[in-house]
Amino acid sequence: MPMPIPGAENHAVDEERNKGIHDGNLSLNKPVIGWMSAWRNALASAVAVAVASLSASPDGISLHLPFQVYPGAIYLGLLSWPAFLSGGQGTEGGSDLQLGAYGGPAYTMASPLKFAQSGGTELRFGAVPWDGQPFRSPPYYGFRGILWPANGRQGLMADFTHIKAKAVKHALVDQDGTRDGLPVPPQEKLSATFSKLEFTHGYNLFTLNLVRRSAFRAKALVAYAGAGAGIAIPHVEVGRTGWPMASRTSEYQISGPAVQVLGGVEWRFAPHFSLFVEYKLSCAAIRGAVQGGASVETNLCTHQLLGGPAWHLKASLAMAP
């Protein structure tokens, strides 16, 4: 008859207890993992649709390098594709909170614009050019926070972006309609109608985004991609040529919706700190109320090549070879 091994019974009990704890953790994580997996597929589809839409440029709109439509699609694809490769779920451990700030060059594409005002003004403009002046005060900038559940590959990001857009008033633009009850010529400088037309304090965007990143790699480089939607908070600044200063509109308003897609690379150079570089395309529907019973409407889309520092609540683990 075999002799019992001292402590074997306690060892078996400990194994069962650990197994139960492990299974319990798995069952708790299953809803989160399942939810994030479903959103991962939706995110991939959203990015694909957004990239495809970049190939269609509105008639009459001239884009400038390096932010032309096709280069923009290439930037997004090159930076984001590693995030969708198969691999592990990332590092183990508790959830990570990532906080970051960024700046960089930004280019807002020309866009059609509608302006209506009581007294017989109903104008439709063609491709209105915009000047972003990203490095002049106030500059282009943004802040973001990303929650990475279980420090995995899927995350939820809250993103605030400040983008300026000033109409180039000396530019000749196509137009039709009436101004103060009289027909307008087919082409004219914007200054014939507007003494001021801009969103100098930003057509600010606040969005919630789904983000996916690649598995941790050697040299601490992590690729990521994301897409999201939210609202625009433009600072509407509109004034009519020849009208008194008191009639100008200069105020923040709520508008939108706003959407964006992004792709980037993060460098985890220290346990809690990183640097990131990113391409992002943001679009927003601007519907502004103007004094005197008027309104201005346009859709603004901005290409951004941004970068900045980030801080992580959870220290990074050793990178996989």
C-alpha positions in Angstrom: 0.0 0.0 0.0 1.6 3.4 -1.1 2.4 5.7 1.7 0.7 9.2 1.6 3.1 12.1 0.9 3.1 14.6 3.7 1.5 17.9 2.6 0.2 16.5 -0.7 -3.4 17.0 0.4 -2.8 20.7 1.3 -1.0 21.2 -2.0 -4.0 19.9 -3.9 -6.3 22.2 -2.0 -4.0 25.1 -2.8 -4.0 24.2 -6.5 -7.8 24.1 -6.6 -8.1 27.4 -4.8 -5.6 29.1 -7.2 -7.5 27.6 -10.1 -10.7 29.0 -8.8 -9.2 32.4 -8.3 -7.7 32.3 -11.8 -11.0 31.2 -13.4 -12.8 33.9 -11.5 -10.5 36.6 -12.9 -11.0 35.2 -16.4 -14.8 35.3 -15.9 -14.6 38.9 -14.7 -12.4 39.9 -17.7 -14.6 38.1 -20.3 -17.2 40.9 -20.6 -14.5 43.5 -21.0 -12.5 41.4 -23.5 -15.6 40.5 -25.4 -16.8 44.1 -25.6 -13.4 45.3 -26.7 -13.1 42.5 -29.3 -16.4 43.6 -30.8 -15.3 47.2 -30.9 -12.0 46.2 -32.4 -13.8 44.9 -35.6 -15.9 48.0 -35.7 -12.8 50.2 -35.3 -11.0 48.4 -38.2 -14.1 49.0 -40.4 -14.3 52.7 -39.5 -10.6 53.2 -40.3 -11.0 51.4 -43.6 -14.0 53.5 -44.6 -12.3 56.8 -43.6 -9.1 55.9 -45.5 -11.2 55.1 -48.6 -13.1 58.4 -48.3 -9.7 60.3 -48.4 -9.4 59.3 -52.1 -12.3 61.5 -53.1 -11.3 65.2 -53.2 -14.1 67.8 -53.7 -14.0 69.4 -57.1 -12.1 72.7 -57.3 -10.2 72.1 -54.0 -6.4 72.1 -54.3 -4.5 70.4 -51.5 -0.9 71.1 -50.4 1.9 68.6 -49.7 2.6 67.0 -47.4 -1.2 66.9 -46.6 -2.7 65.9 -49.9 -5.3 63.3 -49.9 -3.3 60.3 -51.1 -0.2 61.0 -48.9 -2.6 61.4 -46.0 -4.1 57.9 -46.6 -0.5 56.5 -46.9 0.5 58.1 -43.6 -2.5 56.6 -41.9 -2.0 53.2 -43.4 1.7 52.9 -42.6 1.4 54.1 -39.0 -1.7 52.1 -38.1 -1.5 48.7 -39.9 0.7 47.0 -37.2 -2.0 47.7 -34.6 -4.3 45.2 -36.4 -1.8 42.4 -36.6 -2.6 39.3 -34.6 -0.7 38.8 -31.4 -0.9 38.7 -27.7 -3.3 40.8 -25.6 -0.4 43.0 -24.4 1.1 43.0 -20.9 -0.5 41.5 -17.9 -1.5 43.5 -14.8 -4.0 46.2 -13.9 -5.5 48.8 -16.2 -3.2 51.6 -17.5 -4.1 55.3 -17.7 -2.2 57.3 -20.3 -2.2 61.1 -20.4 -0.6 63.1 -23.2 -0.3 66.5 -24.9 0.7 67.3 -28.5 1.2 69.9 -31.1 2.5 70.1 -34.7 1.6 71.3 -38.2 -2.0 71.2 -39.4 -3.7 72.0 -42.7 -7.4 72.6 -43.1 -8.8 71.9 -46.6 -10.9 74.4 -48.5 -14.6 73.9 -48.1 -17.9 75.2 -49.5 -19.7 77.7 -47.2 -23.3 79.0 -46.9 -24.2 82.3 -45.4 -27.7 83.5 -44.8 -29.0 86.7 -43.2 -32.3 88.5 -42.9 -32.7 91.3 -45.3 -32.2 89.4 -48.6 -28.8 87.7 -48.1 -28.5 84.1 -49.2 -25.0 83.2 -50.4 -23.3 80.0 -51.4 -19.5 80.0 -51.8 -17.4 77.4 -53.5 -14.0 76.3 -52.2 -13.3 78.8 -49.4 -9.5 78.5 -48.5 -8.5 78.4 -44.8 -5.3 79.4 -43.1 -4.6 77.4 -39.9 -1.5 79.2 -38.6 -0.6 76.2 -36.3 2.5 77.8 -34.9 1.1 81.3 -34.2 -0.7 82.2 -31.0 -2.9 80.5 -30.1 -1.1 77.5 -31.7 -2.4 74.1 -32.7 -2.5 71.8 -29.6 -4.3 69.0 -28.0 -4.7 66.9 -24.8 -5.8 63.3 -24.4 -6.4 60.5 -21.9 -6.5 56.8 -22.8 -7.8 54.0 -20.6 -6.2 50.6 -21.4 -8.4 48.0 -19.6 -6.1 45.2 -18.2 -3.2 47.0 -19.9 -4.3 45.3 -23.1 -4.4 46.2 -26.7 -7.8 47.9 -26.9 -8.4 51.3 -25.2 -10.9 54.2 -24.9 -9.5 57.7 -25.5 -11.0 61.1 -24.7 -9.3 63.6 -27.0 -9.5 67.5 -27.1 -8.0 69.3 -30.1 -7.7 73.0 -30.7 -7.5 73.9 -34.5 -7.6 77.4 -35.9 -9.3 78.2 -39.3 -9.1 81.7 -40.8 -10.7 82.4 -44.1 -8.3 83.8 -46.7 -10.4 86.9 -47.4 -8.3 88.2 -50.4 -8.9 84.9 -52.3 -11.2 84.9 -55.3 -14.0 82.3 -54.8 -17.0 81.2 -56.8 -20.3 82.3 -55.4 -24.0 82.6 -56.2 -27.1 84.0 -54.5 -28.1 87.4 -53.3 -26.5 89.9 -50.9 -28.8 92.5 -49.3 -31.4 91.6 -52.0 -29.1 92.1 -55.0 -27.5 89.3 -57.1 -23.8 88.8 -56.7 -21.2 88.3 -59.4 -20.1 84.7 -60.1 -16.7 85.3 -58.6 -15.5 87.7 -56.0 -13.1 88.2 -53.1 -14.4 87.1 -49.8 -13.7 90.5 -48.4 -16.6 91.9 -50.5 -18.9 90.1 -48.0 -16.9 89.5 -44.9 -14.7 91.8 -42.8 -14.1 88.8 -40.6 -14.7 85.1 -41.1 -12.7 82.8 -38.9 -12.5 80.4 -35.9 -9.3 81.9 -34.5 -9.9 80.5 -31.0 -10.5 77.1 -32.6 -13.1 75.0 -34.1 -12.3 72.9 -31.0 -13.1 69.2 -31.1 -13.9 66.9 -28.2 -14.2 63.2 -29.2 -14.4 59.8 -27.7 -12.3 57.2 -29.6 -11.7 53.5 -29.7 -8.0 52.8 -30.0 -6.1 49.6 -30.7 -2.3 49.1 -30.3 0.1 46.5 -31.5 1.7 44.0 -29.1 4.7 45.3 -27.3 7.8 45.0 -29.5 11.5 45.3 -29.2 13.0 48.8 -28.8 9.9 49.8 -26.9 8.0 50.9 -30.1 4.2 50.5 -30.1 2.0 51.2 -33.2 -1.6 52.3 -32.7 -4.7 53.3 -34.6 -8.1 54.7 -33.6 -11.3 56.3 -34.7 -14.0 58.3 -32.9 -16.7 60.9 -32.9 -17.8 63.8 -30.8 -18.7 67.5 -30.9 -17.2 70.7 -32.2 -17.0 73.8 -30.0 -16.1 76.6 -32.6 -15.3 80.1 -31.6 -17.5 81.8 -34.3 -16.1 85.1 -35.5 -18.1 86.6 -38.3 -18.5 90.3 -39.4 -20.0 91.8 -42.5 -18.0 94.3 -44.7 -19.1 97.8 -44.1 -21.1 96.9 -41.0 -20.3 98.4 -37.5 -18.0 96.4 -35.1 -20.9 96.0 -32.7 -22.6 93.8 -35.2 -19.8 91.2 -35.3 -20.2 87.8 -33.7 -17.4 86.6 -31.5 -18.4 83.7 -29.2 -18.1 80.0 -28.5 -20.9 77.8 -29.7 -21.8 74.1 -29.7 -21.8 72.4 -33.1 -21.0 69.2 -34.8 -20.9 66.3 -35.2 -17.2 65.7 -35.4 -15.3 62.6 -36.5 -11.7 61.6 -36.7 -9.3 58.8 -37.6 -5.7 58.4 -36.5 -2.6 56.3 -36.6 0.7 56.6 -34.8 3.8 55.2 -33.2 4.7 55.5 -29.5 8.2 55.1 -28.0 8.2 53.9 -24.4 11.7 55.3 -23.5 11.1 55.1 -19.7 8.8 53.0 -17.4 6.2 55.7 -17.0 7.0 58.1 -19.9 6.8 58.0 -23.7 6.9 60.1 -26.9 4.5 59.6 -29.8 4.1 60.8 -33.4 0.8 60.6 -35.2 -1.2 61.4 -38.3 -4.8 62.4 -37.7 -7.7 63.5 -39.9 -10.5 65.4 -38.2 -13.7 66.6 -39.8 -16.5 68.7 -38.2 -19.8 70.2 -39.3 -19.8 73.8 -38.3 -23.2 75.5 -37.9 -22.7 79.0 -36.4 -25.4 81.5 -35.3 -24.5 85.1 -36.3 -25.8 88.4 -35.0 -28.6 90.0 -37.0 -30.5 86.8 -37.6 -27.8 85.2 -39.7 -26.1 81.8 -39.9 -22.9 80.4 -41.4 -22.4 76.7 -42.3 -19.4 74.8 -43.5 -17.7 71.4 -43.1 -14.1 71.6 -42.0 -11.5 68.8 -42.5 -8.0 69.1 -41.1 -4.9 67.0 -41.7 -2.6 66.9 -38.7 0.9 65.6 -38.2 1.4 65.8 -34.5 3.7 64.6 -31.7 4.2 65.0 -28.0 4.9 63.4 -24.6 2.8 61.0 -22.6 2.7 59.7 -19.0 1.6 56.2 -18.0 0.1 55.3 -14.7 1.4 51.7 -15.0 5.1 51.1 -15.7 5.9 49.2 -18.9 7.1 45.6 -18.6 10.0 44.1 -20.4 9.4 44.2 -24.2 9.1 40.9 -26.1 12.0 40.1 -28.4 
